[in-house]
């Protein structure tokens, strides 16, 4: 009997889990419906009544970033780029200034070297210059000039190298390279002269001729210097070479041939660096040829054309030469 009375209670207990399970399944659905209803109320009653429930889904408070937008503002980006460009420009400017400074140093060093070299060469040339002596009856014989031509007076030009010798234009005699000497001692002296090889043919030719002239190998010096004048008339060494050809003839005891070379250097290259020297030695050659009046004219030409360019030492030598030839003041 007791057994049968317990049956309803057992049935109720068996059904309880199913009821609880059903309730747990319905509750989320009810909650969902309530939320949706509130959303509908918010949509229908815009600005809703005071008792309206606050929305559970709200708009984001931070702005949404657009894909591809810069991490920083445009002004900050431009500022950083300008700063980088300014830094690069300052670096390039510094490098350029350093390069210009080094270039100026090289130019200054080269000019100093060139001036020192020219001064040394001119000093060596001047060291071998013969002293100017008054013309005497035996001057020509003592000079050892064996040429048959004579130098006529040089007419005064307008300061541009014009004029003639003896009223006609005189060309320098054709000079060929001297034949190989049979004198072993002379051949050894020639072989001992070093030939420069700097890559400047005109400068190398002049320096080689200068070394031959310094060794008193005058014909060989003339043969080495002549091509410099013929092949490189616009080179600065052309004036040097033409003047040294005259010096070689003069030192070799041939003042008449020397006078032609000196005169041609002045006439053809009046702006050359050795044009004043050529006029000075032309007066010396004329003095040796007893052409004292013509020598005085040449001294006057030298003073008129190059008076503000010649050195103090040359001015003193001109004064001695004028006194030796008894030139009018």
MIDOGU-312055 format. One line per field, with one value per residue (C-alpha): residue number from 0; residue in one letter; x, y, z. Coordinates in steps of 0.001 Angstrom, whole numbers, plus 500000, padded with zeros to 6 digits. Each point is the difference from the previous one (the first is absolute). Example, Ala and Ser with C-alpha at 12.3 -4.5 7.8 and 13.67 -1.06 7.14 Angstrom:
// MIDOGU-312055
nr: (0:1)
rest: (A:S)
px: (512300:501370)
py: (495500:503440)
pz: (507800:499340)
// end
This chain:
// MIDOGU-312055
nr: (0:1:2:3:4:5:6:7:8:9:10:11:12:13:14:15:16:17:18:19:20:21:22:23:24:25:26:27:28:29:30:31:32:33:34:35:36:37:38:39:40:41:42:43:44:45:46:47:48:49:50:51:52:53:54:55:56:57:58:59:60:61:62:63:64:65:66:67:68:69:70:71:72:73:74:75:76:77:78:79:80:81:82:83:84:85:86:87:88:89:90:91:92:93:94:95:96:97:98:99:100:101:102:103:104:105:106:107:108:109:110:111:112:113:114:115:116:117:118:119:120:121:122:123:124:125:126:127:128:129:130:131:132:133:134:135:136:137:138:139:140:141:142:143:144:145:146:147:148:149:150:151:152:153:154:155:156:157:158:159:160:161:162:163:164:165:166:167:168:169:170:171:172:173:174:175:176:177:178:179:180:181:182:183:184:185:186:187:188:189:190:191:192:193:194:195:196:197:198:199:200:201:202:203:204:205:206:207:208:209:210:211:212:213:214:215:216:217:218:219:220:221:222:223:224:225:226:227:228:229:230:231:232:233:234:235:236:237:238:239:240:241:242:243:244:245:246:247:248:249:250:251:252:253:254:255:256:257:258:259:260:261:262:263:264:265:266:267:268:269:270:271:272:273:274:275:276:277:278:279:280:281:282:283:284:285:286:287:288:289:290:291:292:293:294:295:296:297:298:299:300:301:302:303:304:305:306:307:308:309:310:311:312:313:314:315:316:317:318:319:320:321:322:323:324:325:326:327:328)
rest: (X:X:X:X:X:X:X:X:X:X:X:X:X:X:X:X:X:X:X:X:X:X:X:X:X:X:X:X:X:X:X:X:X:X:X:X:X:X:X:X:X:X:X:X:X:X:X:X:X:X:X:X:X:X:X:X:X:X:X:X:X:X:X:X:X:X:X:X:X:X:X:X:X:X:X:X:X:X:X:X:X:X:X:X:X:X:X:X:X:X:X:X:X:X:X:X:X:X:X:X:X:X:X:X:X:X:X:X:X:X:X:X:X:X:X:X:X:X:X:X:X:X:X:X:X:X:X:X:X:X:X:X:X:X:X:X:X:X:X:X:X:X:X:X:X:X:X:X:X:X:X:X:X:X:X:X:X:X:X:X:X:X:X:X:X:X:X:X:X:X:X:X:X:X:X:X:X:X:X:X:X:X:X:X:X:X:X:X:X:X:X:X:X:X:X:X:X:X:X:X:X:X:X:X:X:X:X:X:X:X:X:X:X:X:X:X:X:X:X:X:X:X:X:X:X:X:X:X:X:X:X:X:X:X:X:X:X:X:X:X:X:X:X:X:X:X:X:X:X:X:X:X:X:X:X:X:X:X:X:X:X:X:X:X:X:X:X:X:X:X:X:X:X:X:X:X:X:X:X:X:X:X:X:X:X:X:X:X:X:X:X:X:X:X:X:X:X:X:X:X:X:X:X:X:X:X:X:X:X:X:X:X:X:X:X:X:X:X:X:X:X:X:X:X:X:X:X:X:X)
px: (500000:502716:501576:497070:499709:503577:499452:498644:502892:502512:498347:500252:503667:500702:498376:501890:503255:498102:498106:503226:501627:497122:500104:503716:499392:497182:501618:502625:497319:497878:502950:500692:496392:500085:503134:498534:496809:501982:501785:496649:498805:503069:499434:496269:500155:502931:501096:497795:498131:501812:499488:501547:502786:503511:501390:502376:501638:501761:502044:503779:501421:503309:500153:500564:503383:499815:502328:503076:499906:503440:501150:500727:498608:500951:501727:502230:500940:500914:502000:502093:500686:501063:502331:501613:500480:501570:502394:501068:500456:502227:502105:500422:500827:502731:501501:499939:501741:502705:500560:500244:502479:502214:499820:501115:502901:501079:499773:502027:502647:500224:500319:502722:501843:499714:501227:502930:500950:499838:502051:502664:500153:500242:502714:501982:499563:501046:503035:501348:499296:503094:500854:499261:503153:500473:500350:503630:501666:500954:496681:498794:503208:500065:496443:500991:497033:500804:496660:499918:496674:499818:497249:498556:498427:496567:497568:497879:496487:496791:500645:498467:503125:499881:502992:502646:503697:501713:496684:499064:498456:502713:499180:502130:502328:498927:501716:500079:500915:503782:501615:501177:503295:503081:501346:499356:500334:497326:497758:500316:499048:496904:499023:500320:497214:496704:496939:496926:496791:497161:497475:500136:502035:500589:501149:502152:501648:500828:501399:502184:501293:500628:502086:502027:500541:501070:502558:501273:498877:498634:499343:498219:497984:498872:498974:497917:498370:499077:497140:498405:499576:498870:497526:498640:499928:497084:501635:501553:503315:500224:501159:502503:501348:500362:501844:502320:500831:501249:501908:501627:501175:501195:501918:501414:501529:497470:498313:498587:498077:499003:498592:497610:498673:499523:498251:497669:499017:499037:498222:498073:499275:499966:497864:502264:501691:503487:499257:501584:503088:500313:500035:502635:502280:499291:501581:502915:500466:499841:502597:502347:499410:500949:496433:499960:497266:497757:500742:498875:496762:499345:500583:497496:497499:500449:499373:497004:498207:500938:501127:497342:500602:503761:501763:502149:503121:499246:499372:503423:501576:498212:501444:503508:499482:498844:502997:502386:498536:499874:496290:498314:497891)
py: (500000:502294:499078:501245:503314:500785:499733:503596:501410:498037:501179:503601:499612:498409:502868:502755:499890:500277:503018:501704:499269:501547:503119:500438:499788:502522:502662:501059:500241:502178:502247:500329:500948:502617:501576:500065:501586:502697:500666:500313:502404:502158:500062:500798:502442:502134:501969:497558:500313:500453:496395:498790:497527:501212:498436:497128:500327:503385:501623:499921:503023:500051:500855:497092:500215:499957:497387:501565:503223:501281:499178:503703:503255:501356:503064:497875:497787:502980:501576:496866:499792:503649:499460:497043:502040:502886:497589:498509:503474:501077:496857:500594:503671:499043:497494:502576:502623:497503:499085:503684:500654:497106:501213:503497:498483:497986:503070:502092:497285:499668:503766:500158:497099:501577:503389:498419:497914:502970:502098:497295:499629:503740:500227:497272:501729:503329:498397:499196:503438:501738:503381:502949:501792:503218:499493:500076:499585:496408:498997:498028:498043:499176:498717:497153:500545:498235:500559:502079:501735:503241:501360:503337:502422:499200:502827:501236:498615:501094:497658:496933:498241:501640:501065:498401:499293:501886:500991:496408:497177:497595:496377:497875:497681:496431:497908:496259:497610:499771:496896:497424:501226:497887:501307:497240:502456:502299:497054:498886:503478:499978:496536:501115:502578:498608:500439:500966:498081:501763:499509:503669:499856:503751:500225:496880:501320:503332:498446:497630:502902:501998:497163:499785:503770:499844:497356:502401:497606:502861:498358:497114:502425:501910:496750:499012:503418:500694:497419:501521:503318:498379:497481:501836:503749:500597:498273:502212:498172:501160:503434:498374:497747:502799:502172:497156:499303:503571:499552:496852:501860:502914:497800:498065:503231:500711:503288:500663:496713:500625:503439:498410:497565:502688:502322:497266:499072:503599:500477:496714:499615:503495:498743:497011:499725:500309:502856:502621:497788:499650:503785:500304:497393:501439:503244:497937:498317:503353:501371:497153:500799:503639:501138:502366:502300:497058:498560:503255:499851:496491:501071:502785:497526:497710:502835:501360:496684:498032:502658:499041:496242:499522:499332:502467:498007:500254:503737:500367:497957:502179:503088:498460:499085:503493:501467:497580:500970:503694:500181:503364:500546)
pz: (500000:500829:496765:497929:501937:499119:496277:499447:501938:497935:496816:501138:500844:496623:498152:501887:498008:496739:501281:501140:496701:498083:502111:499399:496261:499947:502171:497405:497391:502240:500758:496304:499305:502738:498555:496534:501374:501715:496724:498236:502694:499538:496261:500246:502914:499002:503033:501959:503253:503346:500902:496759:500485:499080:496814:500547:496555:499731:497227:500399:501778:498016:496291:497708:498244:496242:498478:498386:502026:501164:503489:500590:498758:496523:501473:502225:497045:497793:502805:500457:496243:499826:502964:498202:496804:501931:501719:496641:498497:502886:499574:496242:500553:502471:497564:497172:502141:500962:496323:499016:502804:498897:496380:501030:501932:496938:497741:502437:500291:496216:499479:502641:498362:496538:501244:501831:496957:497634:502408:500222:496212:499496:502650:498250:496651:501446:501619:496552:498513:498626:501360:497718:499027:498001:496283:498927:496587:500815:501482:496985:499616:503689:499844:497744:497657:496744:498271:496818:500627:501938:502193:498969:502493:501337:499308:502872:499820:501689:502906:498379:498711:496545:497978:497835:500042:497205:498454:499147:501910:500991:500640:502287:498106:499568:502623:499834:502724:500318:498661:502467:501338:499571:503301:502565:502860:498546:499208:503618:501208:497811:501161:503611:499554:501263:497818:502047:499344:501789:497207:498909:496771:499843:503597:499668:496826:501610:503169:497981:497905:503160:501453:496800:500055:503652:499007:497263:497267:497920:496589:501694:502123:496900:498296:503040:500424:496370:499853:503093:498184:496743:501412:503032:499162:502401:502954:502666:499547:496364:501158:502348:497243:497419:502497:501002:496347:499791:503229:498599:496885:502114:502409:497037:498681:497222:500889:496516:499985:503592:499125:497494:502567:502626:497584:498704:503545:500739:496676:499917:503717:501528:502888:500678:503368:498471:497586:502328:500444:496218:499572:502696:498382:496547:501219:501321:496600:498187:502404:499094:496328:500661:499247:502952:498683:499231:503429:501579:497979:501258:503589:499442:498533:502988:502447:498101:499502:503118:502449:502568:499625:500116:503279:501879:499137:496274:500334:501573:497150:497437:501656:499824:496360:499095:501779:498225:496607:500951:499218:500198:503084)
// end
